[in-house]
Amino acid sequence: MIYADNAATTKLSPTSLAAMLPYLTEHYGNPSSLHSIGQDAAEALARARQTVADCLGCRPDEIYFTSGGSEADNQAILSAARNGAAHGKRHIISTAFEHHAVLHTLQKLGREGFEVTLLDVHENGVITPQEVADAIREDTCLVTIMYANNEIGSIQPIPEIGALCKEKKIPFHTDAVQAAGHLAINVKEQNIDMLSLSGHKFHGPKGTGVLYARKGLLLHNLIEGGAQERRKRAGTENIAGIVGLAAALEEACAHLEENAAKVTALRDKLIDGLSAIPHSVLNGDRTRRLPGNVNFCFEGIEGESMLLLLDDKGICASSGSACTSGSLDPSHVLLAIGRPHEIAHGSLRLSLSEYNTEEEINAILEAVPQVVDYLRNMSPLWRAMEKGEKPYVIQ
């Protein structure tokens, strides 16, 4: 099988697995226990916290371990909202194409009386700092904008937005789930107040995540019941998972430049090849995008059928976020950048990692045109367009 769905999840790296194994067997203690086995676990937890802090350019006491990016997003946004409300500020700025972990949390706050401004996204999937500046009000209590989009890979001007928020003294949160381990991140230099990441997006284990929160920001608990994570996230820590996340992030950051160069070359070859398919369009900016992200719409086909046929050919891909794969609705991300409903239904996301090879890219470039042709030949709508009875949407 050719695995090209790394935006959904990644293969666990041998380094991460090796780091985890001792804490699943001999060093299995609870880090809250005072005996030696428990303190072995506590020391591992402290080392992992320092490792993650070093990778992000922050202090270890600004790192909180969570179950994943969604939990971290929720805690960051809800904390900032409650802090703002305590001072009479109930306005939040975000974008229309955030991950649903952010959008659904904002919808919840909207039902509680907060006002949310969702910035429109340009066709290339990038917003500007000026658009953020224009939306800021006296009662703005949070700006939350994802670092890089999970579907179309577009990278936002995070340092510039962070600097703007710092000047205005507004907390700035970024969902960096797709960016961490793939792009260089330094939260202090980039003026990021809160950041979310997830271990399984950079070859760490599933069910592990991190919330970075700048010292001085008050976090509100989502989970009560214990003193873990400096009393901000109750529950016995998943030591093996946390150690695996830290090892994977450290490895990814150590090889970030070489991995990015390799994956970007594979990405660009894939984009060039798929662009040759008639009536296709790349979604997201051509260059300001994640190294491994390729997202296309093909007119005249339906994405789910394409995925099943590609799977039959040994290629694992997706049509958008894995979190919404059961939905029949078109991608909210593609709608946000202006794709019509009928075009958004025919999307294909191929997301690569350093484990992919040029031979695999060649195989994908052979298979996708075959699948597109097959599906188009079955479509009455496509035949009508070929006969000139209906206009093409994608020229």
Salt bridges, closest charged atoms under 4 A:
ASP5 OD1 - ARG349 NH2 3.40
GLU26 OE1 - HIS27 NE2 3.79
ASP40 OD2 - HIS27 ND1 3.52
ASP61 OD2 - ARG59 NH2 2.69
ASP61 OD2 - LYS215 NZ 3.27
GLU62 OE2 - LYS188 NZ 2.83
GLU71 OE2 - ARG233 NE 2.75
ASP73 OD1 - HIS173 NE2 3.44
GLU115 OE2 - ARG137 NH1 3.00
GLU123 OE2 - ARG339 NH1 2.97
GLU131 OE2 - HIS122 NE2 2.63
ASP139 OD2 - ARG137 NH2 2.90
ASP193 OD1 - ARG214 NE 2.67
GLU229 OE1 - ARG49 NH1 2.82
GLU258 OE1 - HIS255 ND1 3.16
ASP268 OD1 - ARG267 NH2 2.95
ASP268 OD1 - ARG286 NH1 3.23
ASP272 OD1 - ARG286 NH2 2.74
GLU354 OE2 - HIS203 NE2 3.22
GLU358 OE2 - LYS269 NZ 2.90
